[in-house]
Amino acid sequence: MEFKKSGRLTRVGYEIRGPMLEHADALETAGNPVMRLNTGDPAMFGLRAADNVLQDVIAHLPESQGYSAPQGIVPARLSVADYYARRGVPDVTADDVYLGNGVSELICMATQALLDDGDEVLIPAPDFPLWTAATTLASGKAVHYLCDEESDWYPDLADMTAKVTDRTRAVVLINPNNPTGAVYPRDVLEAVLDLARRHHLIVFADEIYDRIVYDDALHHCAAAIAPDVLCLTFSGLSKAYRLAGLRSGWLAISGPKQHAKDYLAGLSLLAAVRLCPNVPAQHAIRIALDADHSIDDLVLPAGRLAEQRDLAWELLNAIPGVSCVKPKGALYAFPRLEPTVYPVEDDGQLAFDLLREEKVLVVRGTGFNWPRPDHFRLLTLPGADDLTTAITRIGHFLGRYHK
Ligand code: PLP
């Protein structure tokens, strides 16, 4: 008798940590080191958290033995509220902040609390695929709006508008974007927020990379631009604070909360059902945000992350038939394989062959709900030498592939 997984899972995928990992593990077990350019975890690439954040977590361990309040400890929630006040988002109090075991848990809670069967969420294509997975798990329907590579990967507003129906409940904005690295200018955000305003949509603003921006790019909080729109802003300690292992994130609610009492009661119910987030990790939020442990030194022009971003972008564009829009933020590049040069039918096979032949692990573009098999994503987190080796190997592989 075979035990089968729930039918709900047949449409759920998460390729960033998907089946390719097993192949990579098997290669390593057989003595072949793999360059893993798949998971955006700064700590894995030598970017360490600030020592006083870690010390503070340790110092609070003795008082972290019991559960906290379901929404999280008050000092951390106050620090999140202060952070958004500094970023120009009005009226966020500690009551409007929910802490979670990473943004991931909060994405699942926010979608589950909102959606009835068949309710629709507008999600970018390409996306950070948890948004699609969480929407599907919550029995909603992920409706993907296109982002336009020709326009720096900004949302295609016409496509988004055409996809609004009477079942649409929310729109997801990932800014800075994973996987494209786009950082949206104010007018682009205003247009999306206006659409949300006109159609009474909730805005889910995933801003986990809000402090990882390069060059002259400026990050605008969507919630600051449209204080009259119900907005849930998500962020956490995994990226800019290099603490993905702590699993510590938050969401902040802004806008007309008086019209969302029922939804917020649903969110509170789910916060209670999961008891509370990891308590020691909650303590890290206050010191990380209040002491301003910034990543600025890494993203400034001569900083490590900015230099790696430049290097990856240059090396990728130097491969014949490959083009890559310059990422303005986040930790990834999302290059395009010109279909006349690389007539790829199955980008999963492409990624698999790359892994097998060159021991480089990337994530296929369709894993980000991109509709065509002509992209892949790699990290810009490895140091310059590793990045050069990895992209050189990708170039060699593609040189053989297009024959
Ligand atoms: N949102 C985006 C856009 C991400 O890229 C990630 C992680 O890669 C997350 C959310 C999840 O982050 P966390 O580690 O806080 O769960």
Boltz pocket constraint, residues with backbone or C-beta under 6 A from the ligand:
constraints:
  - pocket:
      binder: B
      contacts: [[A, 40], [A, 101], [A, 102], [A, 103], [A, 104], [A, 105], [A, 128], [A, 174], [A, 176], [A, 178], [A, 206], [A, 208], [A, 235], [A, 236], [A, 237], [A, 238], [A, 244], [A, 247], [A, 248], [A, 249]]
      max_distance: 6.0
